């Protein structure tokens, strides 16, 4: 109906989420098809998905900047600069998302603009920036889907710095997962470390879940196969 308004999910690496033609390896998450199925099954409400395309400085835009700048991260900085091709600029990327993209979307589409109905999700480095987004803007985002989160970018030091800035468990939902093949094979010890931090911060199964997917690789096909799980956890009642 004309007066109906919808929650919004902001997704990083936007070229990979809808159409194979724009996606890495010509395989997309096809998140729209999964959402349609979940809506028809009455598992989630209809939702507007905003795919923000990545750029050729993706690592610099997605690496959590305040974690990188923290004193405890010092010995990892060189490796990050080498991999990213420069210092992280994720604070600027998040300002763009929150101060430019979101106001544009809210002005032009029938959104529910409040925190309760605003979500963020991504995979790999996109998982890191999703957690960073909800940590830096806890009054903008209600839930974050951190899929195959690329903890290897800063290892234990990154986990520990990110844990220091977790949003309040009473008003947020966090989803994490990892596979066991390819890059994902590295993630389990780091994710288990983050899970311990989450419990200490007051998170329980109501507001944070972590899922392990045996045999799942680090690619769009794997994420497509399980995206209904974070969608249902974050958007379901």
N, C-alpha and C positions, 0 to 999 in steps of 0.2 A: 504494500500500500504506500501511498504518497508520503504518509507521516512516519513510516517505519525508519528506524535508525539502527546502525549495526556497529558491533565492536570492530576494532582494527588490529590486524597483525602486520607488523613491519618485519620484512625478511631481508637479510643481507645476501650478497651474491645473487641479486635479483634475476640476472639472465639465466640462472640455472633452475628456476623454480616452476615455470609454467611450460615453456615450449622447448622441445628437443632442438629446434633449429638454432637457438641462441646459446645452447648449453654446452658446457665443457664435455667433450666426448659424445656430443649429440644425444645425451641422456638427461632428462629433466626430472625434478621431483614430481612434476605433475600434481602439485598440491591442490589445484582447483578441483581435480577429479576426486581426490580423497575427501576434500571438504564437502563436495556435493553428496557423496555417499554417506558421510557422517550426519549431514543435515537431514537427509531423507530418512535416516535411521533414528532421527531425533536424539542423537548423542551430543550434538553441539548446536548452537544457534548459527544462523547465517553470519558470515564474517567478511569484511573487506580485507583483502591481502594487498599490501603495498610492497612490491619488490624493488629494492634499491640496488641498482647494478653496481658491481665493484669496478674499480679502476686499476690502472697498471701499478699503482702504489698501494695495493690491497693490504699488504703486510703492515705498512706504516699506518694505514687507516684503522686496522682491526686490532693491532697490538695494544693492550690496555696501558695507556700512557702513564698514569699515576703509579701503577705497579712498577713499570720500567724505571721511573724516576726515584723510587723509594731507595733508601740507604741499603736495605737488605737485598736489593737486586743487583748491586754494583758489579759483582763478578760475572753476571750473565749479559751485561749490556753489550759487550763487544760482539758476542755471537748474534744478538738480535740485529744490531746495525749491519753486520755482514750479510745476514739473511734478508733483511728488509730493504737494504740499500739506503738506509738513513734512519734518523730517529723517528719514533712513533709520533703520529699527529692525530691520534684517535679522539682527543678532546675536541678538536676542530670538526672531525667527522660527526661526532655525536651532537655538537651544537647545530650543525647543518640539519641533521635528522630531526631534532627537537624544535629548533627555532625557525626552520624554513620548510622542510618537507611536511611535518605534521600540521602546522597552521594552514598550508596550502590544501592538504587533503581534507581537513576539517571544514574549510571554507567552501570546497567544491563537491564534496560527496556527503551522503546522509550518514555521518558517523555518530557514534556515541563517544564524545571526545574525552571523557574523564578517565582518571587513572584506572578505575575498576574494569574498564573495557578496552584497555590499550596494552598490547603485547608485542614482544620482540623475539625473533628466532633466527638461528643460523647454524651452520655446521663448520667444524674445523676452526679456523681463525674466526669464522662467523659465530661460532659458539662462544669464543672468548669475548668478542665485542658485544654479544647479547648479554652476557653476565655483567660486563662493564657498564653497559647502558642502564640496566636496572639498578646497578649500584650507585651510579652517578646521578641518575634521575629517578629516584624512588617514588617521587610524587607524580611522575609521568607514566611509568610502566608498572603494570600489576603483575605480569608474568613473563618469564624468559625461558625459551627453549634452547638449551645448549647441547647440540647434537654432535657427537664425536669431537668434543671440545679438545682443541690442540694444545694440551698442557705442555707438550714437549717444547713449545716455544720459549718456556722459561722454567720448566721443571718444578721442583719443590718450592723454589723461591717464588715463582709465579703463583702457585697454589696458595702459599701462605700470605702473600700480599693481597691477593683477591679476597681471601677469607676475612681480612681486616676490614673490608669495605662492604660486606654483605648487607643488603637491605633488611629491614625488620620482618621477621618471620610472620608476624601477625597480619601483615597487609600485602604479602607477596607470595608468588608461587614460582618455584624453580624446578626445571626438568633437566636432567643430565642423562646421557647414555654413551655407550662405546661398544665397538665391535672387538673382534679378536684377530683380525687379519690385516696385513698391510700396515699403514701408519697407525691404525687403531690398536694394533698389538702392543704399542708402547703405553697406552693410556691408563690401564687399570690401576697401577700403584698410585698414580697422581690423583685419579678420581676417588679412590678409596680414602686418600688423605683429605681431599676436599669434603667427602662425606662425613668424616670425623669432625671437621670444622663446622659443618652445617648442624650436626647434632648439638655441638657446644653452643651454637648461636640460637638454639631453640627450635630449629626446623625438625618436623616429623613427617610421616607419610602423608599427612593432609596437605602440606604445603611444599614438600620437596620429594621427588622420587629420582632414583638412579636406576637405569636398566642396562644390563649387559646382554649383548646379542652375539651368541656363540657363532663363529663362522662368518660374521658380517665384515665386509671390507670397507675401505675409506673412499666411497664414491657415491654419486647421485643415485645409482640404482639401489644401493643399500639403504640410503636415507628415504627414498621413495617408498620402499617396502615397509618402513616402520613409522612414517610421519604421522599416521593416525593416532599413535600412542601419545606423543607430546601434544597434538592438537586436542585430543579428548581430555587429557589431564589439565591443560591450561584453560580451555574454553568451556569444558563441560561444567555442569552445575556442581 
